[in-house]
Amino acid sequence: MTYEEFVTTRAQALLRYGYVLTGNPDDAADLLQEGLIRLSGAWSRVVNKNDPEGYVRTIMARQHISMWRRRKRERLVGDVPEGRYDDRGLERAEHDPRLWEALASLPRRQRAVLVLRYYEDLSDEEIAAMLGISRGTVRSQAARALGKLRADWRPAAASTAGGHHDR
């Protein structure tokens, strides 16, 4: 049997399987498409084991679980969120030269970790890979840097507001 023959004869059954998994025809089609794409890359290996359908069903089930986990973390809301959110405190901090001076005074690795985490919005894993350090080192460097910034930097508005803190 060729890959094309397999797709022709089994696609409808696999699509029904996807629908049973998801309860949604669009998600079922996505699962089937992903399964068939992966099968095409592994066809010579899978056909020798005489179970291409089992291979595709396994892929579809795993993809469905992955989709379900991602969606479980999402929070759906009834209303569209605001178009824009302005944080005046953040805006003041970004334009406060004392923050940039305090950041510049940090050791290079600590500064790099903070910039990558908060300015570039990278995960600890991405930062670790980029800097060639462990994830634990990323976390400890970030904690040390934030501790130093908290101790050394006070926002300009807070220091000039006569003792009133805008936090």
Disulfide bonds with the S-S distance in Angstrom:
none
